[in-house]
Amino acid sequence: MSKHTLFDNTETAFLLKSDSELERAYFLFKMISKEPLVRIGTAVTNFALKAHLPVQGLIRATVFDHFCGGVDEEDCMPVIDKMYTKGKVSSVLDYSVEGKEEEEQFDHACEKILNILNFVDEKKAIPFGVFKPTGFGRFFIWQKKTEGKELTKDEIAEWERIEERFDKVCKKAYECDVPLLIDGEESWMQDAADDLVAKMMRKYNKEKAIIYNTLQLYRHDRLEYLKKLHEEARVYDFKVGMKIVRGAYMEKENNRAAEKGYLSPICISKEATDKNFNTTLEYILNNIEDISVFIGTHNEDSCYLSMELMKKNNIAIDDSRVWLGQLYGMSDHISFNLAAAGYNVAKYLPFGPVRDVMPYLIRRAEENTSVAGQTTRELDLLSKEKKRRKL
């Protein structure tokens, strides 16, 4: 099979989907492809959840079960086992509860990640842990640190608790020998997160990459940041772990920059972002001795490029320093065909109470409408598979 047709094999892509799941996926992407529908659906869903209307069952049976693994870790197990045993695709359990503000919620998130690391330690099918910096502390504090403003006495104590949570989880990951992905967020809080994650890398990445930061490469300044970190890693003798993605907060970033009158950190165009992503990918795979990578992408060209660069640099297709990942419920044609070809592939599997995971799901639906080509591609492949199965 020519490399550039690898992702056209729908039989492998939808191997795990029953006929009814295939129909549901087709229906969902059809809905998502209509932007006004997403907007109306979002508003109605938000209203229904706030008003405590009994919609959770409906959400669970449609959007939730398509894009999420379950409401807790145990609930995700059937999905995880099925993907791993039948499709050779691993899972990254992502506790997708966003926007919390209370200390006890941060402690809860920290405990949650520690439990997941215990859980992961037992499971071959779950090769990584993951969390978001704002899962462990208020956005406001991250922003204040990033802006270099002085913290009050209470805020200093609050920041120390954030560092403690980070260290607890990173230490646990190190002891379990489970690499840990730390997600990227908005640019105006990211510097503080970068500094803290680099501190953890210096401490726990002596032999190999356990702690991974995230580069959102729709930002034009991130390759420079990586090169600086790489220099630092050589000086202080530690390994760099990086998850690379295009990015999830584009409109928010551009709006804020326009409103506050500074240059947006976001690349000028989709082409510029793609170029930035691919250049960074090349830099990493050329420096595989120092940098391990989790390539988070739904872009077929970037996946083909990863394969080419691995070959060029004599990196074995199952080298543990290189993983490719997509979100659960999307781009199965990439995930399952790459895994069938022998590459390390993991799906990001969001989970959490239906009500708490809705902001995450809504963001996904909105992102899909802004990347219209992707939704069209999903629909084409799904209808091709429906024809193949004569549905």
C-alpha positions as CSV (number, residue, x, y, z in Angstrom):
1,M,0.0,0.0,0.0
2,S,1.5,3.3,-1.0
3,K,2.3,5.4,2.0
4,H,0.0,8.3,1.0
5,T,-3.0,6.0,0.8
6,L,-2.4,4.5,4.2
7,F,-5.2,6.5,5.8
8,D,-7.9,5.6,3.2
9,N,-8.4,2.1,4.5
10,T,-11.8,2.4,6.2
11,E,-12.1,-1.2,7.1
12,T,-9.1,-0.9,9.5
13,A,-10.2,2.7,10.6
14,F,-13.6,1.6,11.8
15,L,-12.8,-1.9,12.8
16,L,-14.1,-1.3,16.3
17,K,-17.4,0.4,15.4
18,S,-20.6,-1.6,15.2
19,D,-23.1,-0.7,12.5
20,S,-25.1,1.4,14.9
21,E,-22.0,3.2,16.2
22,L,-21.0,4.0,12.6
23,E,-24.4,5.5,12.0
24,R,-24.2,7.5,15.2
25,A,-20.8,8.9,14.2
26,Y,-22.1,9.8,10.8
27,F,-25.1,11.6,12.3
28,L,-22.9,13.5,14.8
29,F,-20.3,14.7,12.2
30,K,-23.2,15.7,10.0
31,M,-24.6,17.9,12.8
32,I,-21.2,19.3,13.7
33,S,-20.6,20.3,10.1
34,K,-23.4,22.8,10.3
35,E,-22.1,25.8,12.3
36,P,-25.4,27.4,13.3
37,L,-26.6,24.0,14.6
38,V,-23.5,23.8,16.8
39,R,-24.2,27.2,18.2
40,I,-27.9,26.4,18.9
41,G,-27.0,23.0,20.3
42,T,-24.3,24.6,22.6
43,A,-26.7,27.2,23.9
44,V,-29.5,24.7,24.5
45,T,-27.1,22.2,26.2
46,N,-25.7,24.9,28.5
47,F,-29.1,26.1,29.4
48,A,-30.4,22.5,30.1
49,L,-27.4,21.6,32.3
50,K,-27.7,24.9,34.3
51,A,-31.4,24.4,34.8
52,H,-30.8,20.8,35.8
53,L,-33.1,19.5,33.1
54,P,-32.9,15.7,32.7
55,V,-30.7,15.8,29.6
56,Q,-27.7,13.9,30.8
57,G,-29.0,10.6,29.4
58,L,-29.4,12.1,26.0
59,I,-26.0,13.7,26.1
60,R,-24.5,10.5,27.3
61,A,-26.0,8.4,24.5
62,T,-24.9,10.8,21.7
63,V,-22.0,13.2,22.0
64,F,-20.5,12.0,25.3
65,D,-20.2,8.3,24.4
66,H,-18.7,9.2,21.0
67,F,-16.0,11.6,22.3
68,C,-15.5,10.3,25.9
69,G,-14.5,7.0,27.5
70,G,-16.8,7.2,30.5
71,V,-17.6,9.0,33.7
72,D,-14.7,7.4,35.7
73,E,-11.6,5.2,35.1
74,E,-13.5,1.9,35.6
75,D,-16.2,3.1,33.2
76,C,-13.4,3.6,30.5
77,M,-11.9,0.1,30.8
78,P,-14.1,-1.6,28.2
79,V,-13.2,1.1,25.6
80,I,-9.5,1.0,26.6
81,D,-9.3,-2.8,26.4
82,K,-11.2,-3.0,23.1
83,M,-9.0,-0.4,21.4
84,Y,-5.8,-2.1,22.7
85,T,-6.6,-5.7,22.0
86,K,-8.4,-5.3,18.7
87,G,-6.8,-2.2,17.3
88,K,-3.3,-2.0,18.9
89,V,-4.2,1.5,19.9
90,S,-3.3,2.7,23.5
91,S,-5.2,5.3,25.6
92,V,-4.3,8.4,27.5
93,L,-6.8,8.8,30.3
94,D,-7.6,12.5,30.4
95,Y,-9.7,13.8,33.4
96,S,-11.3,16.6,31.4
97,V,-12.9,18.7,34.1
98,E,-12.1,22.4,33.5
99,G,-12.3,25.8,35.0
100,K,-12.2,25.0,38.8
101,E,-11.4,27.7,41.3
102,E,-11.4,26.0,44.8
103,E,-8.4,24.6,46.7
104,E,-10.3,21.4,47.5
105,Q,-11.1,20.9,43.8
106,F,-7.4,21.3,43.0
107,D,-6.5,18.7,45.7
108,H,-9.2,16.4,44.3
109,A,-7.7,16.8,40.8
110,C,-4.2,16.0,42.2
111,E,-5.5,12.9,44.0
112,K,-7.3,11.9,40.8
113,I,-4.1,12.0,38.8
114,L,-2.2,10.1,41.5
115,N,-4.9,7.4,41.3
116,I,-4.7,7.3,37.5
117,L,-0.9,6.9,37.7
118,N,-1.4,3.8,40.0
119,F,-4.0,2.5,37.6
120,V,-1.8,3.2,34.6
121,D,1.2,1.5,36.2
122,E,-0.8,-1.8,36.0
123,K,-2.0,-1.3,32.5
124,K,0.1,-1.8,29.3
125,A,-2.8,-0.2,27.4
126,I,-2.3,3.2,29.1
127,P,1.3,4.4,28.4
128,F,0.9,8.0,29.7
129,G,-0.6,10.1,32.5
130,V,-1.8,13.7,31.7
131,F,-3.1,16.8,33.5
132,K,-3.6,20.5,32.9
133,P,-1.7,23.1,35.0
134,T,-5.0,25.0,35.8
135,G,-6.3,21.7,37.2
136,F,-3.8,22.2,40.1
137,G,-4.2,26.0,40.7
138,R,-6.2,29.1,39.8
139,F,-5.7,30.6,36.4
140,F,-5.3,34.0,38.1
141,I,-2.2,32.9,40.0
142,W,-0.6,31.4,36.8
143,Q,-1.3,34.6,35.0
144,K,0.1,36.8,37.8
145,K,3.3,34.7,37.9
146,T,3.6,34.9,34.1
147,E,3.3,38.7,34.2
148,G,6.0,38.9,36.8
149,K,3.7,40.6,39.3
150,E,4.4,40.4,43.1
151,L,2.2,37.9,44.9
152,T,0.6,38.6,48.2
153,K,1.4,36.5,51.2
154,D,-1.7,34.3,50.7
155,E,-0.9,34.0,47.0
156,I,2.6,32.9,47.7
157,A,1.2,30.1,49.9
158,E,-1.2,29.2,47.2
159,W,1.6,29.0,44.6
160,E,3.6,26.8,47.0
161,R,0.7,24.4,47.1
162,I,0.6,24.4,43.3
163,E,4.3,23.5,43.2
164,E,3.7,20.8,45.8
165,R,0.9,19.2,43.7
166,F,3.1,19.3,40.6
167,D,6.0,17.7,42.5
168,K,3.9,15.0,44.1
169,V,2.5,13.9,40.7
170,C,5.8,14.2,38.8
171,K,7.5,12.2,41.6
172,K,4.8,9.5,41.4
173,A,5.2,9.3,37.6
174,Y,8.9,8.9,38.0
175,E,8.5,6.1,40.6
176,C,5.9,4.3,38.4
177,D,8.0,4.9,35.3
178,V,5.0,6.3,33.5
179,P,5.6,9.4,31.3
180,L,3.4,12.4,32.2
181,L,2.0,14.8,29.6
182,I,1.4,18.3,30.9
183,D,-1.1,20.2,28.7
184,G,-0.5,23.7,27.2
185,E,-3.0,26.5,27.9
186,E,-3.4,30.2,27.2
187,S,-0.3,32.2,26.4
188,W,-0.8,34.7,29.2
189,M,-0.4,32.0,31.8
190,Q,2.0,29.7,30.0
191,D,5.4,31.1,31.0
192,A,4.8,30.2,34.6
193,A,3.8,26.7,33.6
194,D,6.8,26.4,31.4
195,D,9.2,27.4,34.2
196,L,7.6,24.9,36.6
197,V,7.6,22.1,34.1
198,A,11.2,22.7,33.2
199,K,12.1,22.6,36.9
200,M,10.4,19.1,37.1
201,M,12.3,18.0,34.0
202,R,15.6,18.9,35.6
203,K,14.6,16.9,38.6
204,Y,13.0,13.8,37.0
205,N,14.2,13.5,33.4
206,K,17.8,12.5,34.2
207,E,17.8,9.1,32.5
208,K,14.9,9.6,30.1
209,A,11.9,11.8,29.5
210,I,9.2,11.2,32.1
211,I,7.9,14.8,32.3
212,Y,6.6,16.2,29.0
213,N,5.6,19.9,28.4
214,T,3.3,20.9,25.5
215,L,4.1,23.1,22.6
216,Q,1.1,24.7,20.9
217,L,2.6,25.4,17.5
218,Y,0.0,27.9,16.3
219,R,2.2,30.1,18.4
220,H,5.1,31.5,16.3
221,D,7.5,31.7,19.3
222,R,7.4,28.1,20.5
223,L,10.2,26.6,18.4
224,E,12.5,29.2,19.9
225,Y,11.4,28.2,23.3
226,L,12.1,24.6,22.6
227,K,15.6,25.4,21.3
228,K,16.4,27.3,24.5
229,L,15.1,24.4,26.6
230,H,17.2,22.0,24.6
231,E,20.3,24.1,25.3
232,E,19.4,24.1,29.0
233,A,19.0,20.3,28.9
234,R,22.5,19.9,27.5
235,V,24.0,22.1,30.2
236,Y,22.1,20.5,33.1
237,D,22.1,17.1,31.6
238,F,18.5,16.1,31.5
239,K,16.1,14.8,28.7
240,V,13.3,16.9,27.2
241,G,9.8,15.5,26.8
242,M,7.5,17.4,24.5
243,K,3.9,16.9,23.3
244,I,3.4,18.9,20.1
245,V,0.0,20.1,19.0
246,R,-1.3,22.9,16.8
247,G,-3.4,24.4,19.6
248,A,-6.8,24.9,21.1
249,Y,-7.4,28.5,22.0
250,M,-6.9,30.4,18.7
251,E,-9.9,32.7,18.7
252,K,-9.5,33.5,22.4
253,E,-5.8,34.3,21.8
254,N,-6.5,36.6,18.8
255,N,-9.4,38.4,20.5
256,R,-7.4,39.1,23.6
257,A,-4.4,40.4,21.6
258,A,-6.7,42.7,19.5
259,E,-8.5,43.9,22.6
260,K,-5.3,44.7,24.6
261,G,-3.4,46.0,21.6
262,Y,-0.4,43.6,21.5
263,L,0.9,41.4,18.7
264,S,-1.0,38.1,18.7
265,P,1.2,35.1,19.5
266,I,-0.7,33.1,16.9
267,C,0.8,32.4,13.4
268,I,-0.6,34.6,10.7
269,S,-2.2,31.8,8.7
270,K,-3.1,28.1,8.7
271,E,-0.1,27.5,6.3
272,A,2.3,29.3,8.7
273,T,1.0,27.1,11.5
274,D,1.5,23.9,9.5
275,K,5.0,25.0,8.6
276,N,5.8,25.8,12.2
277,F,4.5,22.4,13.3
278,N,6.4,20.5,10.7
279,T,9.7,22.4,11.3
280,T,9.4,21.8,15.0
281,L,8.7,18.1,14.3
282,E,11.8,17.9,12.2
283,Y,13.9,19.6,14.8
284,I,12.7,17.1,17.5
285,L,13.2,14.0,15.4
286,N,16.7,15.2,14.3
287,N,17.5,15.4,18.0
288,I,15.8,12.2,19.3
289,E,18.8,11.5,21.6
290,D,17.8,14.5,23.7
291,I,14.1,14.9,23.0
292,S,11.2,12.4,23.3
293,V,8.0,13.4,21.5
294,F,4.2,12.8,21.6
295,I,3.0,14.0,18.2
296,G,-0.6,15.1,18.8
297,T,-2.1,15.7,15.3
298,H,-5.2,15.1,13.2
299,N,-3.3,16.3,10.1
300,E,-2.5,13.6,7.6
301,D,0.5,15.4,6.0
302,S,2.1,15.8,9.4
303,C,1.6,12.1,10.1
304,Y,3.2,11.1,6.8
305,L,6.1,13.6,7.5
306,S,6.6,11.9,10.9
307,M,6.9,8.6,9.2
308,E,9.4,10.0,6.6
309,L,11.5,11.7,9.3
310,M,11.6,8.6,11.5
311,K,12.9,6.6,8.5
312,K,15.4,9.2,7.5
313,N,16.8,9.3,11.1
314,N,16.8,5.5,11.5
315,I,14.3,5.6,14.3
316,A,12.5,2.3,14.7
317,I,8.7,2.7,14.1
318,D,8.0,1.4,17.6
319,D,10.8,3.5,19.4
320,S,9.3,4.4,22.8
321,R,10.5,8.0,22.4
322,V,8.1,8.6,19.6
323,W,4.3,8.4,19.9
324,L,1.5,9.7,17.7
325,G,-1.8,10.6,19.2
326,Q,-5.3,11.7,18.2
327,L,-8.5,12.5,20.2
328,Y,-11.0,9.7,20.9
329,G,-13.9,9.9,18.5
330,M,-11.9,11.7,15.8
331,S,-9.5,10.7,13.0
332,D,-9.8,6.9,13.5
333,H,-8.5,6.5,10.0
334,I,-5.2,7.9,11.2
335,S,-5.0,6.2,14.6
336,F,-6.0,2.7,13.6
337,N,-4.1,2.6,10.3
338,L,-0.9,3.9,11.9
339,A,-1.2,1.3,14.7
340,A,-1.8,-1.5,12.2
341,A,1.4,-0.4,10.5
342,G,3.3,-0.8,13.8
343,Y,3.7,2.7,15.1
344,N,3.1,3.7,18.7
345,V,-0.4,5.3,18.8
346,A,-2.5,6.5,21.7
347,K,-5.9,8.1,21.8
348,Y,-6.6,10.9,24.2
349,L,-9.6,9.5,26.2
350,P,-11.5,12.2,28.1
351,F,-13.5,11.1,31.0
352,G,-15.4,12.7,34.0
353,P,-19.0,13.4,35.1
354,V,-21.1,14.3,32.1
355,R,-22.0,17.8,33.4
356,D,-18.3,18.6,34.2
357,V,-17.0,17.4,30.8
358,M,-19.5,19.4,28.7
359,P,-17.2,22.5,28.4
360,Y,-14.6,20.3,26.9
361,L,-17.0,18.7,24.5
362,I,-18.4,22.0,23.4
363,R,-14.9,23.2,22.7
364,R,-14.3,20.1,20.5
365,A,-17.5,20.7,18.5
366,E,-16.6,24.4,18.0
367,E,-13.1,23.5,16.9
368,N,-14.4,21.0,14.4
369,T,-16.5,23.6,12.7
370,S,-13.5,25.9,12.5
371,V,-11.5,23.2,10.8
372,A,-14.3,22.4,8.3
373,G,-12.1,20.2,6.1
374,Q,-11.6,17.8,8.9
375,T,-15.3,17.2,9.4
376,T,-15.8,16.7,5.7
377,R,-13.0,14.1,5.6
378,E,-14.6,12.3,8.6
379,L,-18.0,12.2,6.7
380,D,-16.4,11.0,3.5
381,L,-14.7,8.1,5.2
382,L,-17.8,7.2,7.3
383,S,-20.0,7.1,4.2
384,K,-17.3,5.1,2.3
385,E,-17.4,2.5,5.2
386,K,-21.2,2.5,5.3
387,K,-21.2,1.6,1.5
388,R,-18.5,-1.0,2.1
389,R,-20.8,-2.6,4.8
390,K,-23.8,-1.9,2.6
391,L,-25.6,-0.1,5.4
